[in-house]
């Protein structure tokens, strides 16, 4: 993969509908600091920004920007080899062990609860652009900008892949593109907390619940062939969700399974996460959270967790069909969350996206009922040769001179 020097992000407000529109540096620092890039040089580090807008009928989009793709099998293999060879702390970190070697973007379109088009494109080393001072991220032709009015602008563009005979097949004769706006309902980052227990050596993994409630609008196009035949040309308008995760080491170290999800109502969002340790049980950072307009968040730390109805995907990613989480916060609010996994929306050798019915009850006060999404990761699968090969087939490396950058 050729290495090129990072470029300074452009500031042309006319270049796209995601333009900065004159956001003052002082205001940018205030609104952007917690959601900004946190570059890490430690082996296996990663960072991603996740935006989602899927309605109750299963129609919508998911967009992700990566500074270090934590699910790249080559990244995980390189870190594992280095750890085996070098028992002492790393003194020289080669570039293939760093996040900057694996910048990537993912985008998927869902219709009727199933992905109808998607891409996972990997870009040259050092081409991710982001800083704490400038409220903008770029990876290849994909761009995320915090605008003056507090909304996020997203432009995404990539070569999609299709599944044929159970194998990903890239379509460089097609373009999947979208121009989107995500408008948060609540001001400011809502919660910052551990995403999973610290890794060996104390590496932290941080979950920034930046905008758990908002509205996603825009347009998606899937274009095929030189004559620009539109396979998909559709508007997006749904409730949405945005979070952001970064870690100082491999996401899956010492974990068997990691799950997190959310359900979005008209004025509220419930979010949850839990981790299953590999081997002996370690410290827990599981959480159950409720965000509601004009109310302070309700946070349940390390709730009691009960999983029932064990199931697995065709790729043997295990998940519970029914989950109950309950506990009390520091103010005495007793909360119970019931999750019922209704259908498998998407799956890969290490990941499952589940259509979830969520019922959250604040005892004696109110009940919240809505549709949501649960994500389950089983990252140890990425160390299995057949599974890792299948994931590599879905990742398309993009050269710096590819016309995709200029379209």
Secondary structure, DSSP 8 states (H G I E B T S, - for coil): --B---------TTSSTT--TT--HHHHHHHHGGGS-----STT-EEEEEEEEE-TTS-EEEEEEEES-TT-HHHHHHHHHHHHH--S--SS--GGGSGGG-EEEEEEEEETTEEEEEEEEE--BT-EEE-SSSSEEEETTEEEEE-TTS-EEEEEEE--EEEETTEEEE-TTEEEEEEEEEEESSSS--EEEESS---TTS--EEEEEEEEEEEEEEEEEEEETTTTEEEEEEEEEEEEEEEEEEESS-TTTTEEEEEEEEEE-SSEEEEEEEEEESSS------EEEEEETTS--EEEET-EEEEEEEEE-TT--EEEEEEEEEEE-TT--EEEEEEEEEEEEEE-SSEEEEEEEEEEEETTTEEEEEEEEEEEE-GGGGGSHHHHHHHHHH-EE--TT-GGGT-
